[in-house]
């Protein structure tokens, strides 16, 4: 599938299609069962041209399982949901110091995550606020065995049915997508940037928009932890812009005659994007 938007944005990275399927794509990269990994690491590989696949045993991270749409995996977090609420906020040090269970042994993760488990990532002020955040999330269980990240150029429109299209973009390209998302709408709030994990911004939050008559684009990869795993692969200035496929086609249809063919954009693209 070709993209006029990607062409006019002078994108060096591939837009990534997210699909649900019961068929595993041949040659796709995948995390090993039981091994930790960040979903956005494989998104970065898809942006560079490889197809990645996930299932309910290879999402590699509890938040990643939630983000991809494999149900509420926080229930399976070490120590349960309450420990996750503390993990994202103030930490589990008091639990580990005053607990006769085997949580401490279960929490034998890689060094970085173990430290966060004990002292907290501190992305949310209190465990109570994390609980409210989780309860408000559009958690779903996708009706398919696999979630697939596929470079958009490899999508066969006659066979594939992408749910979401995600653009890995720099600030100039993001600016253009924000303008285009609002270009043919009657209101100007057609983009938002939720607090969410990187995978959740391109996954469940974008999935939720597919239910809307006028879906919004979602700015993501503002997840500090995920950025630590992706910047070496795709660049330190990259964010994501995810849209349901319906909105992608709407934006594509509006390229002709838009600002993308006028001098202001051409000048910016020439200065900063090499085109």
C-alpha positions in Angstrom: 0.0 0.0 0.0 1.4 3.3 -1.1 1.0 6.5 0.9 0.8 10.0 -0.5 1.3 11.4 3.0 4.5 9.5 3.4 5.7 10.7 0.1 5.0 14.4 0.8 6.4 14.1 4.3 9.7 12.8 2.9 9.6 9.9 5.4 12.8 7.9 5.7 11.0 5.4 8.1 8.1 3.3 7.1 4.5 4.0 8.2 3.5 0.8 10.1 0.2 -1.0 9.7 -1.2 -2.8 12.7 -3.3 -5.8 11.8 -5.2 -8.5 13.7 -5.0 -12.0 12.2 -5.3 -15.7 12.9 -2.5 -16.3 10.5 1.2 -15.8 11.4 3.1 -14.0 8.7 6.0 -16.0 7.3 9.4 -14.7 8.3 8.1 -12.3 10.9 10.3 -11.4 14.0 8.8 -12.3 17.4 9.8 -12.2 21.0 10.6 -15.5 22.6 8.0 -16.9 25.0 8.8 -15.9 28.6 11.4 -13.3 27.6 11.1 -9.7 28.4 11.1 -7.0 25.7 9.5 -3.7 24.8 6.9 -3.8 22.1 8.2 -0.5 20.7 11.5 -2.2 20.0 9.8 -4.3 17.4 7.7 -1.3 16.2 11.1 0.3 15.5 12.1 -2.7 13.4 8.8 -2.5 11.5 9.5 1.1 10.8 12.8 0.0 9.3 11.2 -2.5 7.1 10.6 -5.8 9.0 7.3 -7.4 9.9 6.8 -8.2 13.6 4.2 -10.4 15.3 2.9 -10.9 18.8 0.5 -13.4 20.4 -0.7 -14.0 24.0 2.5 -15.7 25.0 5.0 -13.4 23.3 4.0 -9.8 24.1 7.0 -9.7 26.4 5.8 -7.0 28.9 2.6 -6.7 30.9 1.9 -3.2 29.7 2.7 -4.4 26.2 0.1 -7.2 26.4 -2.4 -4.5 27.5 -1.3 -2.1 24.7 -1.5 -4.7 22.0 -5.0 -5.7 23.0 -4.5 -9.0 24.8 -6.7 -8.2 27.8 -5.9 -6.9 31.2 -2.4 -8.4 31.7 -1.9 -6.2 34.8 -3.7 -9.0 36.6 -0.7 -11.2 35.9 1.9 -8.6 37.1 4.3 -9.8 39.8 2.3 -9.5 43.0 -0.9 -8.6 41.2 -2.5 -5.4 40.1 -1.8 -3.6 43.4 1.9 -4.2 42.9 1.6 -2.7 39.4 -0.2 0.4 40.8 2.8 0.9 43.1 5.3 0.0 40.4 4.1 2.9 38.2 4.0 5.2 41.1 5.7 5.0 44.5 7.2 1.5 44.5 6.9 -1.7 46.4 9.7 -1.3 48.9 7.4 -1.5 51.9 5.8 -4.6 50.6 9.1 -6.3 50.1 10.4 -5.3 53.5 7.2 -6.5 55.3 6.0 -9.5 53.4 6.5 -13.2 54.1 5.4 -14.2 50.6 7.6 -14.9 47.7 7.1 -11.6 45.9 10.7 -10.7 46.3 11.8 -13.9 44.6 9.2 -13.4 41.8 10.6 -9.9 41.2 14.0 -11.2 40.1 13.8 -9.2 36.9 16.6 -7.5 34.9 18.4 -5.0 37.1 16.6 -1.8 35.8 13.1 -3.2 36.2 13.9 -4.6 39.6 14.9 -1.2 40.8 11.7 0.3 39.4 9.7 -2.5 41.0 11.1 -1.6 44.4 11.3 2.2 44.2 8.7 2.9 41.5 8.9 4.4 38.0 7.2 7.6 39.5 5.2 8.3 36.4 2.1 8.8 38.4 2.0 10.4 41.9 0.0 7.7 43.8 -1.1 4.1 43.5 -4.7 5.3 43.8 -4.3 7.5 40.7 -2.7 4.6 38.8 -5.7 2.5 39.7 -8.0 5.1 38.2 -5.8 5.4 35.1 -6.0 1.6 34.5 -9.8 1.6 35.1 -10.2 4.3 32.5 -8.1 2.6 29.8 -9.9 1.1 26.8 -8.6 -2.4 27.6 -9.9 -5.0 25.1 -9.1 -8.6 24.0 -8.7 -8.5 20.3 -10.7 -11.2 18.3 -7.6 -12.7 16.7 -4.6 -14.9 17.6 -2.0 -12.4 16.4 -1.3 -8.7 16.4 1.0 -7.8 13.5 3.2 -4.8 12.8 3.8 -4.6 9.1 5.5 -1.9 7.0 2.7 -0.1 5.1 4.5 -0.6 1.8 4.2 -4.4 2.3 0.4 -4.3 2.9 -1.7 -6.0 0.2 -5.0 -4.1 0.1 -6.7 -7.1 -1.4 -5.8 -9.3 1.5 -4.8 -7.3 4.5 -7.2 -5.3 6.7 -5.1 -2.9 8.8 -6.8 -1.6 12.0 -4.4 1.3 12.6 -1.7 3.1 10.6 1.1 4.6 12.6 3.6 7.1 11.3 7.0 7.4 13.0 7.7 11.1 12.5 9.9 14.0 13.5 8.5 17.4 14.7 8.1 18.8 11.2 6.3 15.7 9.9 4.2 15.5 13.0 3.2 19.2 12.5 2.0 18.4 9.0 0.0 15.4 10.2 -1.7 17.5 12.9 -2.7 20.0 10.3 -3.9 17.3 7.9 -5.9 15.6 10.6 -7.9 18.8 11.0 -7.9 19.9 7.4 -11.4 18.7 6.4 -13.1 18.7 9.8 -15.6 21.1 11.2 -13.9 21.2 14.6 -10.2 21.6 15.4 -9.7 19.0 18.1 -9.0 15.9 16.0 -5.7 15.0 17.6 -4.8 14.2 21.2 -1.8 12.9 23.2 -3.0 10.7 26.0 -0.7 9.7 28.9 0.0 6.1 27.9 2.7 3.6 27.2 4.2 3.8 23.7 2.5 0.6 22.6 -0.8 1.7 24.1 -0.8 4.9 22.1 -0.5 3.0 18.8 -2.6 0.0 20.1 -5.7 0.2 22.4 -6.1 3.9 22.4 -6.0 4.0 18.6 -8.2 0.9 18.4 -10.8 2.8 20.5 -10.9 5.6 17.9 -12.0 3.1 15.3 -15.4 3.1 17.0 -15.9 6.8 16.4 -17.7 8.4 13.5 -15.0 11.0 13.4 -11.9 9.3 14.8 -8.9 11.3 16.1 -5.2 10.9 15.5 -3.1 10.0 18.5 0.4 11.4 19.3 2.5 8.8 21.1 6.0 7.6 22.0 6.0 10.2 24.8 6.7 7.2 27.0 10.1 7.8 28.6 10.8 4.2 29.2 10.0 3.2 25.6 12.0 6.1 24.2 15.1 4.6 26.0 14.6 1.4 23.9 13.8 3.0 20.5 15.9 6.2 20.1 19.0 4.3 19.1 17.0 2.4 16.4 14.9 5.2 14.9 16.3 8.4 16.2 16.0 10.7 19.2 13.5 13.1 17.6 10.8 10.5 16.6 7.3 10.4 17.9 4.4 8.4 16.7 1.1 9.5 15.1 -1.5 6.7 14.9 -4.8 6.9 13.1 -7.5 4.3 12.4 -7.4 3.1 8.8 -10.6 5.1 8.1 -8.9 8.3 9.1 -5.8 7.4 7.2 -7.8 7.1 4.0 -9.6 10.4 4.7 -6.2 12.2 5.2 -4.8 10.5 2.1 -7.7 11.7 0.0 -7.1 15.3 1.0 -3.4 15.6 0.1 -4.2 16.9 -3.4 -4.7 20.7 -3.2 -3.6 20.9 0.4 -0.8 22.8 2.1 1.5 19.8 1.3 1.6 21.1 -2.2 2.2 24.7 -1.3 5.4 26.7 -0.7 5.4 26.9 3.1 5.6 23.1 3.4 8.0 22.7 0.5 10.3 25.3 2.0 10.3 23.5 5.4 10.7 20.1 3.8 13.6 21.4 1.7 15.3 22.9 4.8 14.8 20.0 7.2 13.8 16.9 5.4 16.1 16.9 2.4 13.4 17.2 -0.2 
